[in-house]
Amino acid sequence: MRELAHLDWPFLEERHGILAAELDRWARQHVAHIHGPDVDAACRTLVRELGAAGWLRHAVGGAYGEQDVIDTRAICLARETLAYHNGLADFAFAMQGLGSGAISLQGTDAQKERYLPRVAKGEAIAAFALSEPDAGSDVANLRCAAHVEDGHAVLNGEKTWISNGGIADFYVVFCRTGEAPGPRGISAFIVDADTPSFEVAERIDVIAPHPLARLRFRSCRIPLSQRIGAPGEGFKVAMRTLDVFRTSVAAAALGFARRALDEALHRATSRKMFNQTLADFQLTQAKLAQMATTVDSAALLVYRAAWLRDQGQVVTKEAAMAKMAATEGAQQVIDAAVQMFGGLGVMSGQMVEQLYREIRSLRIYEGATEVQQLIIARELLKEVKA
């Protein structure tokens, strides 16, 4: 049984508890068992299901979403809940939000009207194209470039590790436009998937399968009306978007950890060993205590960061703390659950085995743990100097 006691915490409002409880019931019936060998098809199905049921409105901000502004706590609760039931469902929800987040936060009215209603309904799949072969954690080092020509932006270069790559209907692409050195010379553009001279160069397989690809732009022309924000403000657009969704990555890890703890509790209380259950051993009890404490510690950091952002505060340090603690902690909790299952824990198709594969990438994407450590330390040192 999924633990919902944290919905009464003061970080959350009554509407948040209602959202989480209703989504939990819906997910059990509709997405808990959507998997299959065709990951692209499963992901498309999940986007349609989430959109038709109205859940994707929580991932979209502005007049086209559930709230007038992006509700970070709602996004976190949705990701935690979906991750508990189905990792690919969490992915489908999150990428709709991340892929359209720049449009929600800083798009023009025309851009919002064109894209956001379809994203919220699950009728268009979004993607966020920032990473490159030589620019992952070091975003300011990106090489994909765009120049202005006859009222168009002409894009050249590559992007890689792009989630929803190959199935997205549009991509928010960040390119170097040269207004200034480093991060101040980057702009953001919306590129529709059917734009000439844009191609999916390679599909990428990972241990927890989801749509992922390398993209290529060869003199790809798009109207300047597809630029998000002012020239040279792309880095700010990207960071504003990531500030919302980095905390939600921590929430997804929390959902995986909660599921692993529940699986471990069921295993420990049902597995017979030496005329008693696995749960009767003090070693097991100590491990369960550590797991539960790790889960609650991560939850407190996640919903503190989400609450602070919803109050309009800058959460650079708090979001980094939440992502680091939740993803690293979830890895430990899931590993402990696998150990309790013994041989079954590494059998393909077992829930804890799936969780073991799902959690690993969360410690890397949207800022690896080591990057979060640098961010936290940098913010601490700023406070000291101030």
N, C-alpha and C positions, 0 to 999 in steps of 0.2 A: 504494500500500500504506500503510495507516494505521500511523503510528509509535507503538509501545507501550513504548518504552524507559523512559519516565517511571514506569511501573508498578513499577520496581525502586528508586525513590527511598525514602529512609528515612521520609518522611512516611506511607507506605502500608505496610500489612501484606500478608502472602501472600494472605489471603482477598480483599483488594481487587483484586489482580492477577487472581485467578481470576474474580471478578465481571466486570471490564472485558473480559477476553478472551472469556468466554462470551457476554456481552451483545453484543459486537462481531460474533461469528459469527451469533448469532440475528438481529440487526438486519439484516445483509446479506440474509438469506433472507426475513424477514417484514415489515419496515417500510420498507425503502429505497425502495420504489416505490408506497407508499400515498399518493396525492394525490387529484386529481379536483376537479371544479368544486364539488361539494357538500361544503363544509368541515365542516359539522356532522356529516354522515354519516361522513366520513373520521376526524374526531376521535373519534366514538363507537366506530368500528371499532378505532382505535388503543388506546383505553382498554380495550376488551374483550380485544384481543390481548395487551397488556402485562399485564393482570390474569390472564388464563388461563395465561400462561407463568410467572407468579410474580414478575415484575419489580417490580410495584407494591408488593410487600411492603417493598421498600427505601425507599419514600417514606413509609411509615407507621411510627410509633413505637409502643412499648409491646408488650404481649403479642400484638398483632394484626399486628405487622410482622416483619421479618427479625431484628431485634435488640430487646432489652429497652428500649433507648433509641434515639433518632434517631441514625443514623450519618451524620454530615455528609459524610465522605469517600466513603461509598458513594453518597450522593445526587449528589455532584459528579461522580464517575466515570460514573454512569449518565447524567447530563445531558450530559456531554462526549461520551460515546459516541453517544447518540441524536442529538444535534445534528449530529454529523459525518455521520450517514446521512440524517436527515430532521428538519427543523425542527419540523414539526407533531407528530412523535413525542416530541420533547423537550418541547414544550408540554404534550402530554397527560399525560406522566409528572409534570412539574413541578407542574401545577395540581392533580393528585390529592394531592400532598404539601402544597402551600401551602394548598389549600382545607380539608384535614383537619388541618393542623399544629396549630392552636389546640386541637383536641380531643385530639390525641395528647399535647400538652404539659400541658394544664390541664383537660381535660374530666373529668366524673364517670365512674365505672365504667359507669353506665347509658348515658351518651352514647357512650362508647367501644364498648360492646357493640352499640349500635344502628347506628352509622355505620362504624366503622373496618374491620370484616371485609368489608363490601360495597365499600368504597373499595379495599381491598387486592386484592380479586378482580376489580375492574373492573366490578362490578355496579351501582355508584352513582357518579355524577360529582359532584365537589366544587367549590366556588367560594369565593373569599376576597373579601368585599365591604367595602372600606375607603375607596377614593377617592370623592370627590364633585365636582360642578362647581366648587366654590370651595375644595376641600380635597384637594389632591393631595400635593405635597411637605409642605405645612403640615397634617399630620394632626390636630393639636390644634384646628384651626379647623372641624372637621366640624359639620354642622347637622342631619343626620338624628337624630331624637330618639325616645326611648321613655319612657313613664311606666307606673307600676304601677297596675293596676286589676283587682280581683277575682281575684287570683292569676295574672294574666297581664301580660305586657309588651305595650304598645300602641305600635307603630312608625309613625312618620310621616316622610316625606322621600324623598330620592333618593340613589342611588349611580350612579356612571358609570365607564367604562373597566373594567368587571368581566369578567375573563377567564372563559370558560365560561358567561358570561351567555346565557341562552336554551336551554342544553342541560343545565345542572346539575340534579341531583336535590335538592341542598340548598346553602344559602349560609351562611357564617359572616359575620354582619353586625355592624358596629361602630356604636353609637349613643350620642348624648349622653344621659346619664341624670341629670346634675346633682348628683352627690354632692359635687363640688368644682369650682372653676373649671379651665378648660384641660384638659390630658390626664388629670387625676385624676377627671374626671367622665364617663368613657366606659365603657360596658359592651359585652360581646360576647354575641351570641345566635345560635343555629342556627335558620334559617328554611327549612322544607321548601318545595320549589318549588310544591307544590299548596296552600299556605296561602291561604285567602281574603284578599282585599284586598292581595295582593302581585301585581305584574305586571312583565313585561318591557316597558318603555316604548318602547325603541328598540334595534334592532340596529345595530352600528357596524362599518363596513368600514375596514380598514387595508391598508397596502401589502404586508404579509406576512399573508395571510388566516388568521384563527383566530376561534373563537367569542368575541364581545365584545359587551357590551350595557350599556344604561342601565336601572337598576331603579327601581321606584316602590313605596312603601309608603303606603297610605291607611288609617289606623286598623287596621293589620294586627296581630291578636291572636295571641300565642304563649304557651304555658305558661311560667312562670318556671323550670320544670325544664329549659328549653332555654337558659338562660343559662350561659355558660362562665366559670368563676371567680366571684369575689365581685363585688358591685356596685362600679362605679368602677374596676375593674382591667382594663378592656378594652384600654386603651393598652399596659399591660405585656404583656398577652396578644399583642397585635399585634406589638410590638417583639421579643418572644421568638421569635415565628414568623418574622419577617423576618430576624432574626439568623442563622437556619438557612439560609433560602432565598436571601438576598442573595448569599452566597458561591456558591451553586449557579447564580445568574444568570451570574456570572463564568465558571463552568465551562462553561456552554452557549456563551458567547462564545468560549471556548477551543476548543470542538469545531468551531464555525464557522470559526475561524481556521485550525485544523489542516487542515480540508478544503480551504480556499482555498489554503493552501500546497501541498498535494499536487496540486491541480488546476494550479497555476502551474508546479510542477516538471515535470509531465507535458507541459504545453503548451510550456514552454521547451526541453525536450529533444527534442520531436517536430516543432516548427514550423521549417520550412526557410526561410532568408532569406539571400540573397546568398552562395550556395554554402556555407553553414554553418547551424547551428541558432541559435535565439534564445538558447540557453544559452551559446553561445560568446562573446557580447558581454559585455564587462566591466560595462557598465551593468546588464545583466540579473543578472549574478552579484552585484553590489553590492546590488541590490534583494532578491534571494533571501536574502542574508545578513542584511539588516535584518529581513525577514519572519520568518526562523527564530529570530533573537534575540528579537524581540518575543513570539513564541509561547512560548518557553521562560521568558522573564521573567514573563509572565502566569501560566504554569503553576506556577512556584515560589510566587508570591503566593497563588494559589488554594489549593494544597494545604497551604501553611503555615497559612492561616486555618482551613481545614477541620480540620487536625490539632489546632490549638490549641483549637478548640471541642470536639472530641471528648475532649480532656484536661480539659474542664470549665472552661476559661478564658473570660473575657469577650473577645470579638473585635470589638468595635464598630469600632475603628480598622483592624484587619487586614482585616476583611470589606469595609470601605469602600475600602481600598487595592486589594484584589483586584478588586472590581467596577469601579472606575474604570480601572485599568490594563488589565484583560482586555477590557472592552467598547470602550474607546477604541483599544487596540492592534488588536483584531480588525477594527475599521472600517478602519484603515490597511492591514492585511494583505489584507483582501478587496478594497479599492480598488486595491491594487497588482496583485492577481490579475486583476481586470477589465481593467486597463490592458494587461496582457500578452496578453490574449485579443483585444485590438483590437475590431473591430466585433462579433465573436461575443460579447464580454463583456457587451454590452447587449441581446442578443437574448433575447426572452422564452423561458423554458424552459431556458436554459443554467444549469448548476449555479452558476457564479459570479454570474450575474444573480440567482438565487434567494437566494444568500447575501447579496448586496448589500441586498436588501430585508429579509431576516431580521434582520440585525445592527442596523439603525437604531433599532428600538424598544428594544433592550436598553440603549442609552445613556440611556434615559428612565425606563423603568418600574422599580419597587422602589427608587426614589431616583435622580434624574437625576445625571449626572456632577458638576454644580455642587453638588448637595446632598452628594455624597460628599466633595467638597473641603472643604465647611464642617464636616462630621463629623470628618474627619482633623485639620483645624486645631484644632477645639475640643478634641479629645482630646489633641493635642500641648500645647496651652496649659494644660490641666488638669494634665498631668505636670510642666510647668515650675512651676506654682503649688504643687504638692504638694511 
